[in-house]
Amino acid sequence: MHSVAHLIHAYGLLVVAGFIGIEALGVPLPGETALIVGAVIAGRTHELSIVGVIVVAALASVAGRIIGYAIGARFGYWLLLRYGAYVRITEPRIKLGEFLFLRHGGAIIIGAQFVPFLRPIAGILAGANRMPWHNFLIASAIGASLWALFFGIGAYWFGREFAHLAESWWFLRGPSGWIVFGAAAVIVLIVLALFVARHEAQLVAKAERALPGPLRVP
């Protein structure tokens, strides 16, 4: 957090935009930390405008996700079709992923914005699962705006206390953070796998009715 603060003091909103935008591409940079630190600086020293911090954070997140979506759509879907069978991702399961992002993609994208280990890959997943472009853009804009407002205003009004609380609970600095978020990701995957295993046939049938016909590489 101190290193990010030093960079923001030196380069301003460019650092906030860069960290958040690159994180949204799938690179594990501390985008949320940049938002929080930028908002604290805006509240304490007035070097930055809190409106500017929030707007830049939201726009950078959306821009990064759009690029991530394009990468997922161009390469992720192709990889799933060509090599998914080697890891048991069959065509019915690919179609199931498309179906889930078609029906619930908005909620997935908005919710992922607030989850550190999902936020960087949400755009790529949406593209790989061919989520409709306009739905993705609307959900990304809503999620990024709510996220930037929540953390931006919280850090602006409550200052370093909010920053330390957010860092402690959302990032868990150091190796312990990777362990906690890794464990959380494994738990989520296990729960999803168990749910899909129990209801796979029913869900695949729904996906086939919604998306009939063979899958093709675009």
N, C-alpha and C positions, 0 to 999 in steps of 0.2 A: 504494500500500500504506500509506503514512503517513497519507493522508486517511482511508482506511477504518479504520485503527487509532484515529485521533482520534475518529471517530464511535462506534466500539465502546466506547472508554473512557467516552464521554459517555452512551450510550444502551443499552449492553449487548447482550443477546441479540436485542433488537428489530431491531437493524441486521443481525445475521447472518441472522435469519429474513426480513427485508424484502429484502435483496439477493438471497438465494438463491431465495426464492419468486417475485420479480418476474423474475429471470433465466429461471426455468423457464417463464414465460409467453411467452418469445420476445424479451424486452427485453435488449439486450446490456449487462447490469450485471456487475461482477466478483464473481459469487457464490462462486466457488472461493477468491478472495482473502479474502473475508469469513470463510469457514470456516477458512482457514489462519491468518489474523491472530487470530481469536477463540481458536483452539487455542493459539497462541503466548502470548497474554495469559493464558490459563488456566494454562499451564505456568510462566510467568515471574513473574507478579504475583498469581495466584490470585484476581483480581477475578471471574473466571468459573469455573464448574465445567466440566471437560472433558466430563463426561457430559452436562451441559446443552447444551454447544456441539454435540456429535455428534447428540444426539436432536433438537434444534431444527433443525439443518441437514438431517437426513434428512426430518423431517416437513414442513419448508418446501418442500423440493424436490418431494416427492410431492404436496403441496397445489397447488403451482404447475403441475405437470404435469397434474393432474386438470382444472384450469381450462383449460389449453392443449388438452387432449384434447377437452373439451366445445366449445371454439371451433372446433377442426378438424373435429369431427363435424358441427357445426351449419352452418358456413359453408364450410369447405374442400372437403367432398365435393360440396356444391351447386355451388361454383365450378368444380370439375373437370368435373362433368357438363354444366354450361351452357356453359362457355367453353374447356374443355380442348382441343377440336378445333382451335381457332385456333392452338394451339402444339403440335399433333400429339400431344396426349394423348387418344387415342381411347378408346372404351369398352373394347375388349380390353385396352388398356394400363392403364386404371383398374382393371379386374378383376384384372390381373396384380399391381398394387400391393396390392390387397386380399389376394390369395393369398399374397404374400410376407410380409405382416404377420400373416396367419393362421398360416402355417407357421413363420416365423422371427422374429416380432415380439418375443418375449421376449429373444432374443439381441441384436436391434437396439436395444431400449430400454436394456438393461443396458450394452451397449458404448458407446452414445451418451453415457451419464452421464459417461464419462471423457474425452470428446473435446470440447474447448471450443466449436468451431463447430457441433457437432451437439446438444449438451446443451440449448440454449435452444429448439430447434424439434422435439425428439423427440416431445413430447406432441402438438403440433399435427399432425405427420405421422401419428402413430398414429391420431388421431381422423379425419383426412381419409381415411385408408385403411381405416377401419372395423375396426381391430383389436379383437377381442373384449374387452369391458370388464374382465372378471375377469382375463384374461391380462395386460392392460395394468397393472392395479393391482398384481398380484403382482410383475411384472417391475420396475415402478417402485419398489416397496418394497425389493426386493432390491438393485437398482442404487444407489438413494439411500443405503441402509444401508452397502453396501460402500464407496462413495465417501466418505461422511462418516467412516467408521471409518479408512480408509486415510489420508486427508489430515489428519483430526483427530488421530489418534494419532501420525502422523509429525511433525506440527508441534508437538505437545505434548512429545514426547520429545526431538526434535532442535532445537526452537526456531527461531531466526532463520536458521540454516544451511539447514534444510529449506525455510523460507519463501522465501529468496532463490533456492534451487535450483529450487523449483517455479515461482516467478515467471519465472525465466530460461528454463526449458525448456517450460513450459506456456503462458505468456502472451506472452513476448518483447515486453516493454512498448513502447508507442509504435507508430509507423507500421510498423515492421518486423514487429510481431506480426500486424497485419492483412494484410500482404503474404504472410507465411508461411502463415497459416491460409487465406487466400484461395486461394493456390496449391495447398495441400493439398486444399481443397474441390473445386477444378477437376480435380485429378488423380483424386480419388475418383469424381467424376461421369463423367469420361472413361472410366475403367476399367469402371464400371458400365454406361455406355452401350455400350461395345464388347462386354461380356459379353452384355447383353440383345440387342444387334443380332445376335450370332452364334447365340443360343439362343432368340430371341423366339418363333418359331413353336411350338417345343416347350413353352416355359414358358406361353404363352397357351393352348395345348391343355390343359395340366394345370390352369390356372386355371379354364377353362371347365368341366372335369369336376368340379372342387371347388365351383364357384360357378355352377351352370347358371342360365339365364334372363336376361332383360334387367335392366339397372340402372335404378333408380328413385330420384328425389329423395325422401328421407324427409319 
